[in-house]
Amino acid sequence: NDSSSSSSSTISVRLVNNDPFLTRNTVERPSTCVTSHGQPGECMALRECPSLQFHAANMLLPSTQRLLRDNVCRRLVRTLHYCCPSRGARSGIQSSPVQPLTSRPVASGDLIFPDQLPNILASRGPRQSVIPLIAQCGRSPAKFGIGNTVQTVKPGDFPWLAAVGQMKNQVTLNGIIIERRENFRAMCGGTLITDRHVLSAAHCFLHPPVIRDPPTHVRLGEHDFRMDGDGAQDYRIVDRRTNNYDEDTIANDIILLKLDSHVKFNDRIAPACLPFELPEEEYSQKLLTVVGWGMTTESSQKSLVPMQEEPEHVPLGECQQKYRLHSALNRHITNQNICAGRGKADSCMGDSGGPLNFRSSSGRNAGRVFVVGIVSFGPTMCGSPTLPGVYTNVARYQNWIRNNLD
């Protein structure tokens, strides 16, 4: 086991038992070093350096990987030491308050090299550790509060928005090629929640019309299907997991997709926050935001760019009563669903699997956008004045999501 203590002169004492060049009871004082920013520092384990721990919370960012790689000051057999800025110099590297390194604790026995950090973050340790921290998710420049209207989404407004579909032959719309050279055909929407996982609707894969020819790929960073060279990235689906989906009642309409490689986040590709610590009361009776490439009206074609609508949250009891009175469909609406949409604003068929978003305005969540629902089903006519749209309630699947992030 490792142990450490500090004196008034800030000299640390560390017992090292993993280095074959040192005996078990050797007492080691951290050596001095110079950081990549030219600051005086001390060579120590990552967990002993709060300022580097803060940056390590963003391990998936290339800039963080470079920072750690450039500050390696010692390579032991099973771990690395980093040049930690001395207390008087830390203001130059730490731009915000220190927070615990919870996205991937570095254990004393780990052999970690900076260029391996994304793989370690996604594949080792507690499964829930791959879920981004609040500081790394749900950032959006989108305008909320647009009211009962439909607006075009700007590039990067919802960087977690995914298109789920297939690599197919060239597809045209009214004689115009709408698919790019990779021949991607969008079928449903989805939400990026980690650097390797996308949430979508199970019916996009398991409903009878598509079960023999389901989606095979996910496209991230897409905005306009007519444009090439806009930074969109395609990923192959290598694993998909459902949770007792019932095709008759559309119950448990949720699927977790695993991508074939790790996603590199940027301004147009980044994860949404999951609502696991967000009280449902916070977004009940509020305007929510649904985004997708679905039909803008019942008779129109799918949109080539994402559209944004704000359906109003509908209480569960009211939603259940409306479907009992006005729908002959066999739909069992429970607290595993969220209902939203009165009148004009509602999602349409092409948005299946896409995110129902909520931007928080309270506490440490202020300004962050959470995916609270997954577009599941609704009335035959989009924006029905009588029937709201029905969404899978993401918060109700917290344990299932955590247990399947591998």
Backbone hydrogen bonds in HBPLUS format (Angstrom, degrees):
<---DONOR---> <-ACCEPTOR-->    atom                        ^
c    i                          cat <-CA-CA->   ^        H-A-AA   ^      H-
h    n   atom  resd res      DA  || num        DHA   H-A  angle D-A-AA Bond
n    s   type  num  typ     dist DA aas  dist angle  dist       angle   num
A0013-VAL N   A0005-SER O   3.16 MM   8  5.51 141.2  2.32 145.2 152.4     1
A0010-THR N   A0007-SER O   2.99 MM   3  5.28 154.4  2.05 118.7 119.3     2
A0014-ARG N   A0028-GLU O   3.35 MM  14  5.53 155.2  2.41 144.1 151.1     3
A0028-GLU N   A0014-ARG O   3.32 MM  14  5.53 162.0  2.36 146.5 151.6     4
A0022-LEU N   A0019-ASP O   3.06 MM   3  5.58 167.7  2.08 119.2 123.0     5
A0026-THR N   A0023-THR O   3.19 MM   3  5.39 168.1  2.20 115.8 116.4     6
A0043-CYS N   A0031-SER O   2.82 MM  12  5.46 163.8  1.84 162.9 168.3     7
A0033-CYS N   A0041-GLY O   2.89 MM   8  5.05 148.5  1.99 130.9 129.4     8
A0041-GLY N   A0033-CYS O   2.82 MM   8  5.05 146.3  1.93 150.5 143.7     9
A0035-THR N   A0039-GLN O   2.81 MM   4  5.17 161.1  1.84 152.8 155.8    10
A0038-GLY N   A0035-THR O   2.86 MM   3  5.16 161.0  1.89 116.1 118.4    11
A0086-SER N   A0040-PRO O   2.93 MM  46  5.94 170.9  1.93 141.5 139.1    12
A0042-GLU N   A0084-CYS O   2.86 MM  42  5.25 150.0  1.95 144.8 149.9    13
A0084-CYS N   A0042-GLU O   2.82 MM  42  5.25 166.1  1.84 148.8 145.6    14
A0044-MET N   A0082-TYR O   2.98 MM  38  5.49 164.7  2.01 146.3 147.5    15
A0082-TYR N   A0044-MET O   2.69 MM  38  5.49 159.2  1.73 161.9 154.4    16
A0048-GLU N   A0045-ALA O   3.00 MM   3  5.46 154.4  2.07 112.7 120.9    17
A0049-CYS N   A0046-LEU O   3.06 MM   3  5.40 167.5  2.07 115.9 119.5    18
A0053-GLN N   A0049-CYS O   2.96 MM   4  6.14 150.7  2.05 153.1 162.6    19
A0054-PHE N   A0050-PRO O   3.02 MM   4  6.26 149.6  2.11 147.9 154.0    20
A0056-ALA N   A0052-LEU O   2.83 MM   4  6.05 149.1  1.92 146.7 156.8    21
A0057-ALA N   A0054-PHE O   3.29 MM   3  5.52 151.9  2.38 100.1 108.1    22
A0058-ASN N   A0055-HIS O   2.93 MM   3  5.68 163.8  1.96 119.5 124.9    23
A0061-LEU N   A0058-ASN O   3.02 MM   3  5.82 165.8  2.04 127.0 131.3    24
A0064-THR N   A0061-LEU O   3.04 MM   3  5.33 125.5  2.35 105.4 118.7    25
A0065-GLN N   A0061-LEU O   3.13 MM   4  6.51 160.7  2.17 154.9 160.4    26
A0066-ARG N   A0062-PRO O   2.91 MM   4  6.19 157.0  1.97 152.0 157.9    27
A0067-LEU N   A0063-SER O   2.96 MM   4  6.13 156.6  2.02 141.1 147.8    28
A0068-LEU N   A0064-THR O   2.97 MM   4  6.24 166.4  1.98 158.2 159.9    29
A0069-ARG N   A0065-GLN O   2.91 MM   4  6.01 163.6  1.93 147.4 152.9    30
A0070-ASP N   A0066-ARG O   2.82 MM   4  5.89 160.5  1.86 152.7 157.6    31
A0071-ASN N   A0068-LEU O   3.11 MM   3  5.17 144.3  2.24  99.5 110.2    32
A0083-CYS N   A0071-ASN O   2.71 MM  12  5.26 153.3  1.78 150.6 160.0    33
A0073-CYS N   A0081-HIS O   2.92 MM   8  5.76 161.9  1.96 135.2 141.3    34
A0081-HIS N   A0074-ARG O   2.86 MM   7  5.01 162.0  1.90 153.9 153.9    35
A0076-LEU N   A0079-THR O   2.91 MM   3  5.27 150.5  2.00 159.0 166.7    36
A0089-ALA N   A0086-SER O   2.75 MM   3  5.27 146.7  1.85 117.6 128.7    37
A0090-ARG N   A0086-SER O   3.08 MM   4  6.06 118.2  2.48 153.9 168.9    38
A0092-GLY N   A0089-ALA O   3.19 MM   3  6.05 163.7  2.22 123.2 127.3    39
A0093-ILE N   A0090-ARG O   3.01 MM   3  5.51 154.9  2.07 115.1 122.0    40
A0094-GLN N   A0090-ARG O   2.96 MM   4  5.99 151.0  2.04 162.6 171.9    41
A0110-ASP N   A0107-ALA O   3.22 MM   3  5.53 170.7  2.23 114.6 117.0    42
A0116-GLN N   A0113-PHE O   2.78 MM   3  5.45 162.0  1.82 128.3 134.5    43
A0117-LEU N   A0114-PRO O   3.18 MM   3  5.32 165.1  2.20 108.9 113.5    44
A0120-ILE N   A0116-GLN O   3.05 MM   4  6.29 161.8  2.08 157.6 163.5    45
A0121-LEU N   A0117-LEU O   2.83 MM   4  5.95 164.6  1.86 158.2 162.2    46
A0122-ALA N   A0118-PRO O   3.13 MM   4  6.28 149.3  2.23 142.3 149.3    47
A0123-SER N   A0119-ASN O   2.94 MM   4  5.93 137.7  2.12 145.3 156.3    48
A0124-ARG N   A0120-ILE O   3.00 MM   4  5.37 149.8  2.09 148.9 147.5    49
A0129-SER N   A0126-PRO O   2.91 MM   3  5.47 158.8  1.96 117.4 124.5    50
A0130-VAL N   A0127-ARG O   3.38 MM   3  6.30 174.1  2.38 122.6 123.6    51
A0131-ILE N   A0128-GLN O   3.13 MM   3  5.65 158.2  2.18 113.2 119.6    52
A0136-GLN N   A0133-LEU O   2.87 MM   3  5.38 154.6  1.93 115.1 123.2    53
A0138-GLY N   A0271-PRO O   2.93 MM 133  6.31 159.9  1.97 140.6 147.1    54
A0369-VAL N   A0138-GLY O   2.90 MM 231  4.30 145.6  2.02 111.4 122.4    55
A0151-GLN N   A0308-GLN O   2.99 MM 157  5.18 163.2  2.02 145.4 150.6    56
A0308-GLN N   A0151-GLN O   2.70 MM 157  5.18 157.0  1.76 157.0 164.4    57
A0153-VAL N   A0306-PRO O   2.99 MM 153  5.50 177.4  1.99 142.7 142.5    58
A0157-ASP N   A0154-LYS O   3.04 MM   3  5.54 161.8  2.08 141.2 140.3    59
A0161-LEU N   A0158-PHE O   2.99 MM   3  5.69 168.4  2.01 126.1 129.6    60
A0270-ALA N   A0159-PRO O   3.20 MM 111  5.14 158.0  2.25 104.0 107.9    61
A0192-LEU N   A0160-TRP O   2.87 MM  32  4.71 159.7  1.91 132.5 139.5    62
A0162-ALA N   A0190-GLY O   2.95 MM  28  4.63 162.5  1.98 129.5 125.7    63
A0190-GLY N   A0162-ALA O   2.95 MM  28  4.63 119.8  2.33 135.7 131.2    64
A0163-ALA N   A0219-ARG O   2.93 MM  56  5.05 169.4  1.94 151.4 155.0    65
A0219-ARG N   A0163-ALA O   2.75 MM  56  5.05 165.9  1.77 154.7 159.6    66
A0164-VAL N   A0188-CYS O   2.85 MM  24  5.03 173.4  1.85 139.5 140.5    67
A0187-MET N   A0164-VAL O   2.79 MM  23  5.82 163.6  1.82 144.8 147.9    68
A0188-CYS N   A0164-VAL O   2.93 MM  24  5.03 158.3  1.98 150.1 153.4    69
A0165-GLY N   A0217-HIS O   2.96 MM  52  5.45 170.0  1.97 151.3 154.7    70
A0216-THR N   A0165-GLY O   2.78 MM  51  6.08 144.4  1.90 143.6 150.7    71
A0217-HIS N   A0165-GLY O   2.92 MM  52  5.45 169.4  1.93 151.7 150.4    72
A0166-GLN N   A0185-ARG O   2.97 MM  19  5.22 153.4  2.05 139.7 144.7    73
A0185-ARG N   A0166-GLN O   2.66 MM  19  5.22 163.8  1.69 162.1 167.6    74
A0168-LYS N   A0183-ASN O   2.52 MM  15  5.16 150.3  1.60 177.6 166.7    75
A0178-ILE N   A0171-VAL O   3.13 MM   7  6.21 162.0  2.16 148.2 153.7    76
A0173-LEU N   A0176-ILE O   2.70 MM   3  5.09 156.9  1.76 142.2 148.3    77
A0176-ILE N   A0173-LEU O   2.90 MM   3  5.09 162.7  1.93 111.5 116.8    78
A0183-ASN N   A0180-ARG O   2.81 MM   3  5.49 162.3  1.84 124.3 129.7    79
A0189-GLY N   A0352-SER O   2.74 MM 163  5.83 174.3  1.74 158.0 160.0    80
A0191-THR N   A0199-LEU O   2.82 MM   8  5.08 146.7  1.93 143.5 153.2    81
A0199-LEU N   A0191-THR O   2.80 MM   8  5.08 156.8  1.86 148.6 149.3    82
A0272-ALA N   A0192-LEU O   3.03 MM  80  6.39 159.3  2.07 168.0 164.9    83
A0193-ILE N   A0197-HIS O   3.04 MM   4  5.87 168.6  2.05 148.5 152.1    84
A0263-VAL N   A0195-ASP O   2.73 MM  68  4.80 162.3  1.76 142.9 148.7    85
A0259-LEU N   A0196-ARG O   2.93 MM  63  5.31 163.5  1.96 151.5 154.9    86
A0198-VAL N   A0257-LEU O   2.96 MM  59  5.07 153.5  2.03 139.4 147.4    87
A0257-LEU N   A0198-VAL O   2.83 MM  59  5.07 174.3  1.83 159.2 160.3    88
A0200-SER N   A0255-ILE O   3.00 MM  55  5.30 153.0  2.07 152.6 156.9    89
A0255-ILE N   A0200-SER O   2.93 MM  55  5.30 145.8  2.05 140.6 136.7    90
A0204-CYS N   A0201-ALA O   3.16 MM   3  5.65 152.7  2.23 109.5 117.3    91
A0205-PHE N   A0202-ALA O   2.90 MM   3  5.53 159.6  1.94 119.0 125.7    92
A0206-LEU N   A0202-ALA O   2.90 MM   4  5.99 155.0  1.96 153.1 161.1    93
A0207-HIS N   A0203-HIS O   3.28 MM   4  4.73 145.4  2.41 116.3 116.6    94
A0210-VAL N   A0207-HIS O   2.92 MM   3  5.80 151.3  2.00 135.3 142.3    95
A0211-ILE N   A0207-HIS O   3.04 MM   4  5.69 132.0  2.27 149.9 157.3    96
A0213-ASP N   A0210-VAL O   2.90 MM   3  5.14 143.1  2.04 108.4 120.1    97
A0237-ILE N   A0216-THR O   2.95 MM  21  5.55 173.3  1.95 147.3 145.2    98
A0218-VAL N   A0235-TYR O   2.80 MM  17  5.20 158.1  1.85 151.6 158.5    99
A0235-TYR N   A0218-VAL O   2.80 MM  17  5.20 152.2  1.88 153.6 162.5   100
A0220-LEU N   A0233-GLN O   2.83 MM  13  5.24 164.4  1.86 156.5 160.3   101
A0233-GLN N   A0220-LEU O   2.83 MM  13  5.24 159.2  1.87 148.9 156.1   102
A0227-MET N   A0224-ASP O   3.01 MM   3  5.57 162.4  2.04 119.3 124.7   103
A0225-PHE N   A0304-LEU O   3.19 MM  79  5.58 159.2  2.24 148.2 151.8   104
A0260-ASP N   A0236-ARG O   2.93 MM  24  5.39 126.1  2.22 151.5 165.4   105
A0238-VAL N   A0258-LYS O   2.92 MM  20  5.79 158.5  1.96 156.3 162.8   106
A0258-LYS N   A0239-ASP O   2.82 MM  19  5.03 166.2  1.84 153.1 152.0   107
A0241-ARG N   A0256-LEU O   2.97 MM  15  5.17 149.4  2.07 137.5 147.3   108
A0256-LEU N   A0241-ARG O   2.90 MM  15  5.17 160.8  1.93 147.0 153.2   109
A0246-ASP N   A0251-ALA O   3.15 MM   5  5.20 159.8  2.20 141.2 143.9   110
A0250-ILE N   A0246-ASP O   2.72 MM   4  5.26 130.9  1.95 148.9 162.5   111
A0254-ILE N   A0252-ASN O   2.86 MM   2  5.63 132.4  2.08 108.5  93.6   112
A0266-ASN N   A0269-ILE O   2.81 MM   3  5.11 156.3  1.86 139.4 147.3   113
A0269-ILE N   A0266-ASN O   3.30 MM   3  5.11 144.7  2.43  96.0 105.9   114
A0273-CYS N   A0369-VAL O   3.20 MM  96  6.16 163.5  2.23 158.7 156.4   115
A0371-VAL N   A0273-CYS O   2.98 MM  98  6.28 158.3  2.03 176.5 171.1   116
A0278-LEU N   A0275-PRO O   3.26 MM   3  4.89 167.6  2.27 101.6 103.5   117
A0282-GLU N   A0279-PRO O   2.94 MM   3  5.54 149.8  2.03 113.3 122.0   118
A0283-TYR N   A0280-GLU O   3.16 MM   3  5.70 137.4  2.35 109.8 119.0   119
A0284-SER N   A0280-GLU O   3.07 MM   4  6.22 120.8  2.44 145.7 161.9   120
A0313-HIS N   A0286-LYS O   3.00 MM  27  5.59 160.7  2.03 147.0 153.2   121
A0288-LEU N   A0311-PRO O   3.06 MM  23  5.68 173.7  2.07 152.8 153.2   122
A0289-THR N   A0357-ASN O   2.91 MM  68  4.86 165.7  1.93 143.0 145.4   123
A0357-ASN N   A0289-THR O   2.59 MM  68  4.86 172.4  1.60 157.1 154.3   124
A0290-VAL N   A0309-GLU O   2.90 MM  19  5.40 155.4  1.96 144.3 152.5   125
A0309-GLU N   A0290-VAL O   2.98 MM  19  5.40 161.1  2.02 156.8 162.6   126
A0292-GLY N   A0307-MET O   3.13 MM  15  5.54 151.2  2.21 145.8 154.5   127
A0307-MET N   A0292-GLY O   2.78 MM  15  5.54 161.8  1.81 149.1 150.4   128
A0303-SER N   A0293-TRP O   3.16 MM  10  5.06 131.1  2.41 124.5 133.4   129
A0300-SER N   A0297-THR O   3.21 MM   3  5.32 152.7  2.29 105.3 113.3   130
A0341-GLY N   A0312-GLU O   2.78 MM  29  5.03 157.7  1.83 143.4 144.3   131
A0314-VAL N   A0339-CYS O   2.84 MM  25  5.20 173.4  1.84 135.4 133.4   132
A0319-CYS N   A0315-PRO O   2.99 MM   4  6.23 157.1  2.04 153.8 161.1   133
A0320-GLN N   A0316-LEU O   2.87 MM   4  6.13 161.5  1.90 157.8 162.0   134
A0321-GLN N   A0317-GLY O   3.06 MM   4  6.25 161.6  2.09 147.8 152.6   135
A0322-LYS N   A0318-GLU O   3.00 MM   4  6.21 158.8  2.05 148.2 153.8   136
A0323-TYR N   A0319-CYS O   3.10 MM   4  6.35 160.6  2.14 152.0 156.3   137
A0324-ARG N   A0320-GLN O   3.01 MM   4  6.23 148.3  2.11 145.3 154.4   138
A0325-LEU N   A0321-GLN O   3.02 MM   4  6.21 152.6  2.10 149.0 155.8   139
A0326-HIS N   A0322-LYS O   2.93 MM   4  5.91 154.9  1.99 149.7 156.3   140
A0327-SER N   A0323-TYR O   3.10 MM   4  5.01 139.5  2.27 127.4 130.5   141
A0331-ARG N   A0329-LEU O   3.04 MM   2  5.66 122.9  2.38 107.7  91.7   142
A0337-ASN N   A0334-THR O   2.99 MM   3  5.65 145.1  2.11 119.8 122.6   143
A0393-ASN N   A0336-GLN O   2.87 MM  57  5.08 175.4  1.88 129.7 128.1   144
A0338-ILE N   A0391-TYR O   2.79 MM  53  5.00 150.1  1.88 137.7 144.9   145
A0391-TYR N   A0338-ILE O   2.75 MM  53  5.00 156.5  1.80 156.7 163.3   146
A0340-ALA N   A0389-GLY O   3.01 MM  49  5.38 158.7  2.06 145.9 152.2   147
A0389-GLY N   A0340-ALA O   2.85 MM  49  5.38 148.1  1.95 147.9 146.7   148
A0351-ASP N   A0348-CYS O   2.93 MM   3  5.69 161.9  1.96 126.6 132.5   149
A0352-SER N   A0349-MET O   3.18 MM   3  5.81 163.2  2.21 125.9 125.7   150
A0354-GLY N   A0351-ASP O   2.91 MM   3  5.52 159.9  1.95 149.4 151.5   151
A0353-GLY N   A0375-VAL O   2.95 MM  22  4.90 169.8  1.97 131.6 134.4   152
A0375-VAL N   A0354-GLY O   2.95 MM  21  5.40 166.0  1.97 152.7 157.4   153
A0356-LEU N   A0373-GLY O   2.82 MM  17  4.62 150.2  1.91 137.2 132.4   154
A0372-VAL N   A0356-LEU O   2.90 MM  16  5.80 138.2  2.07 163.3 176.5   155
A0373-GLY N   A0356-LEU O   3.31 MM  17  4.62 152.4  2.39 131.8 131.5   156
A0358-PHE N   A0370-PHE O   2.88 MM  12  5.25 143.3  2.02 147.0 157.5   157
A0370-PHE N   A0358-PHE O   2.78 MM  12  5.25 169.2  1.79 151.1 152.0   158
A0360-SER N   A0368-ARG O   2.96 MM   8  5.76 154.0  2.03 172.8 168.7   159
A0367-GLY N   A0360-SER O   2.81 MM   7  5.60 162.2  1.84 143.9 141.2   160
A0366-ALA N   A0363-GLY O   3.17 MM   3  5.59 167.8  2.19 114.0 117.2   161
A0368-ARG N   A0365-ASN O   2.93 MM   3  5.51 163.7  1.96 140.8 145.0   162
A0394-VAL N   A0372-VAL O   3.10 MM  22  5.39 150.4  2.19 128.1 133.9   163
A0374-ILE N   A0392-THR O   3.01 MM  18  4.91 136.5  2.21 126.0 138.6   164
A0392-THR N   A0374-ILE O   2.84 MM  18  4.91 155.3  1.90 141.2 143.4   165
A0376-SER N   A0390-VAL O   3.07 MM  14  5.77 148.6  2.18 148.1 150.5   166
A0377-PHE N   A0390-VAL O   3.13 MM  13  5.31 153.9  2.21 136.2 144.3   167
A0390-VAL N   A0377-PHE O   2.73 MM  13  5.31 166.1  1.75 169.5 167.9   168
A0396-ARG N   A0393-ASN O   3.10 MM   3  5.73 143.0  2.24 116.4 125.3   169
A0397-TYR N   A0394-VAL O   2.95 MM   3  5.49 163.2  1.98 119.2 124.7   170
A0401-ILE N   A0397-TYR O   2.89 MM   4  6.05 163.8  1.92 159.5 163.9   171
A0402-ARG N   A0398-GLN O   2.98 MM   4  6.19 174.5  1.98 159.6 161.1   172
A0403-ASN N   A0399-ASN O   2.93 MM   4  6.02 161.9  1.96 150.7 155.8   173
A0404-ASN N   A0401-ILE O   3.12 MM   3  5.32 150.3  2.22 104.5 113.6   174
A0405-LEU N   A0402-ARG O   3.46 MM   3  5.58 172.5  2.47 107.2 109.0   175
A0406-ASP N   A0404-ASN O   3.12 MM   2  5.77 123.2  2.46 105.7  90.2   176
